[in-house]
Amino acid sequence: MKTLFNSRQFHKALAPLIFLPLFISSITGLVYRVSKDLLGYSREQVHWLMSLHEGEWLGDNGELIYVIFNSLGVLWMLITGFQMFSKTISFTKKVTKGESKG
């Protein structure tokens, strides 16, 4: 029976669309935190990184949409990735002939 929801196809189709926003958010978030906390830059000096990270440059409505889509993108990739992973890795021990389950 063919399922309506093929996680591999959905994952493959959406990954290119959400790669760049997620990549930008992860890199700018990391560089912001390292610059501020470890390198001693002030919040004002690295605010441009947070502006990129949050999509502030898109305006108020754009920022909200950017954050929502980034969050949904992460969740989508995690869910479909886990579904693909769980199909390839069996979580139960297979019993061969002559072995007991106990």
C-alpha positions as a Markdown table, in Angstrom:
| # | Residue | x | y | z |
|---|---|---|---|---|
| 1 | Met | 0.0 | 0.0 | 0.0 |
| 2 | Lys | 1.4 | 3.4 | -1.0 |
| 3 | Thr | 1.3 | 6.0 | 1.7 |
| 4 | Leu | 0.2 | 9.6 | 1.0 |
| 5 | Phe | 3.0 | 11.0 | 3.1 |
| 6 | Asn | 6.4 | 10.2 | 1.8 |
| 7 | Ser | 8.8 | 11.9 | 4.2 |
| 8 | Arg | 11.8 | 11.4 | 2.0 |
| 9 | Gln | 10.2 | 13.3 | -1.0 |
| 10 | Phe | 8.9 | 16.1 | 1.2 |
| 11 | His | 12.3 | 16.5 | 2.9 |
| 12 | Lys | 14.1 | 16.5 | -0.4 |
| 13 | Ala | 11.6 | 19.1 | -1.9 |
| 14 | Leu | 11.7 | 21.5 | 1.0 |
| 15 | Ala | 15.4 | 21.3 | 2.0 |
| 16 | Pro | 16.7 | 23.6 | -0.7 |
| 17 | Leu | 14.1 | 26.2 | 0.1 |
| 18 | Ile | 14.8 | 26.4 | 3.8 |
| 19 | Phe | 18.6 | 25.8 | 3.7 |
| 20 | Leu | 19.6 | 29.4 | 3.2 |
| 21 | Pro | 17.4 | 31.0 | 5.9 |
| 22 | Leu | 18.4 | 28.3 | 8.4 |
| 23 | Phe | 22.1 | 28.6 | 7.5 |
| 24 | Ile | 22.0 | 32.4 | 7.9 |
| 25 | Ser | 20.2 | 32.1 | 11.3 |
| 26 | Ser | 22.5 | 29.5 | 12.7 |
| 27 | Ile | 25.8 | 31.2 | 11.6 |
| 28 | Thr | 24.7 | 34.7 | 12.6 |
| 29 | Gly | 23.4 | 33.4 | 16.0 |
| 30 | Leu | 26.7 | 31.6 | 16.6 |
| 31 | Val | 28.9 | 34.5 | 15.6 |
| 32 | Tyr | 26.8 | 36.9 | 17.6 |
| 33 | Arg | 27.1 | 34.9 | 20.8 |
| 34 | Val | 30.8 | 34.2 | 20.4 |
| 35 | Ser | 31.6 | 37.8 | 19.5 |
| 36 | Lys | 29.6 | 39.1 | 22.5 |
| 37 | Asp | 30.4 | 36.6 | 25.2 |
| 38 | Leu | 33.9 | 35.4 | 24.3 |
| 39 | Leu | 35.4 | 38.2 | 22.3 |
| 40 | Gly | 34.0 | 41.1 | 24.4 |
| 41 | Tyr | 32.1 | 43.0 | 21.7 |
| 42 | Ser | 29.3 | 45.2 | 22.9 |
| 43 | Arg | 25.7 | 44.5 | 22.0 |
| 44 | Glu | 25.7 | 47.6 | 19.8 |
| 45 | Gln | 28.8 | 46.5 | 17.9 |
| 46 | Val | 27.2 | 43.1 | 16.9 |
| 47 | His | 23.6 | 44.1 | 16.6 |
| 48 | Trp | 23.8 | 43.8 | 12.8 |
| 49 | Leu | 24.3 | 40.1 | 13.3 |
| 50 | Met | 21.2 | 39.8 | 15.4 |
| 51 | Ser | 19.3 | 41.9 | 12.8 |
| 52 | Leu | 20.3 | 39.3 | 10.2 |
| 53 | His | 19.6 | 36.4 | 12.6 |
| 54 | Glu | 16.0 | 37.5 | 13.3 |
| 55 | Gly | 15.1 | 38.8 | 9.9 |
| 56 | Glu | 14.8 | 42.3 | 11.3 |
| 57 | Trp | 15.9 | 43.7 | 7.9 |
| 58 | Leu | 12.6 | 42.5 | 6.4 |
| 59 | Gly | 10.5 | 44.9 | 8.5 |
| 60 | Asp | 8.0 | 44.0 | 11.2 |
| 61 | Asn | 5.7 | 41.7 | 9.2 |
| 62 | Gly | 8.6 | 40.2 | 7.3 |
| 63 | Glu | 10.5 | 39.5 | 10.6 |
| 64 | Leu | 7.5 | 37.6 | 12.0 |
| 65 | Ile | 7.1 | 35.6 | 8.9 |
| 66 | Tyr | 10.9 | 34.9 | 8.7 |
| 67 | Val | 11.0 | 33.6 | 12.3 |
| 68 | Ile | 7.8 | 31.5 | 11.9 |
| 69 | Phe | 9.0 | 29.9 | 8.7 |
| 70 | Asn | 12.5 | 29.3 | 10.1 |
| 71 | Ser | 10.9 | 27.6 | 13.1 |
| 72 | Leu | 8.6 | 25.5 | 11.0 |
| 73 | Gly | 11.5 | 24.6 | 8.7 |
| 74 | Val | 13.5 | 23.3 | 11.6 |
| 75 | Leu | 10.6 | 21.3 | 12.9 |
| 76 | Trp | 9.8 | 19.9 | 9.5 |
| 77 | Met | 13.4 | 18.8 | 8.8 |
| 78 | Leu | 13.6 | 17.2 | 12.2 |
| 79 | Ile | 10.3 | 15.3 | 11.8 |
| 80 | Thr | 10.9 | 14.1 | 8.3 |
| 81 | Gly | 14.6 | 13.4 | 9.1 |
| 82 | Phe | 13.6 | 11.3 | 12.1 |
| 83 | Gln | 11.0 | 9.5 | 10.0 |
| 84 | Met | 13.6 | 8.6 | 7.4 |
| 85 | Phe | 16.1 | 7.6 | 10.2 |
| 86 | Ser | 13.5 | 5.4 | 11.9 |
| 87 | Lys | 12.7 | 3.6 | 8.7 |
| 88 | Thr | 16.4 | 2.7 | 8.1 |
| 89 | Ile | 17.4 | 1.9 | 11.7 |
| 90 | Ser | 15.3 | -0.8 | 13.5 |
| 91 | Phe | 14.8 | 0.1 | 17.1 |
| 92 | Thr | 13.8 | -3.5 | 18.0 |
| 93 | Lys | 16.2 | -6.4 | 18.2 |
| 94 | Lys | 15.4 | -8.9 | 15.5 |
| 95 | Val | 15.1 | -12.5 | 16.7 |
| 96 | Thr | 16.7 | -15.2 | 14.5 |
| 97 | Lys | 15.7 | -18.8 | 14.4 |
| 98 | Gly | 16.6 | -20.7 | 17.5 |
| 99 | Glu | 16.9 | -17.6 | 19.7 |
| 100 | Ser | 14.5 | -16.7 | 22.4 |
| 101 | Lys | 13.1 | -13.1 | 22.9 |
| 102 | Gly | 14.0 | -13.0 | 26.6 |
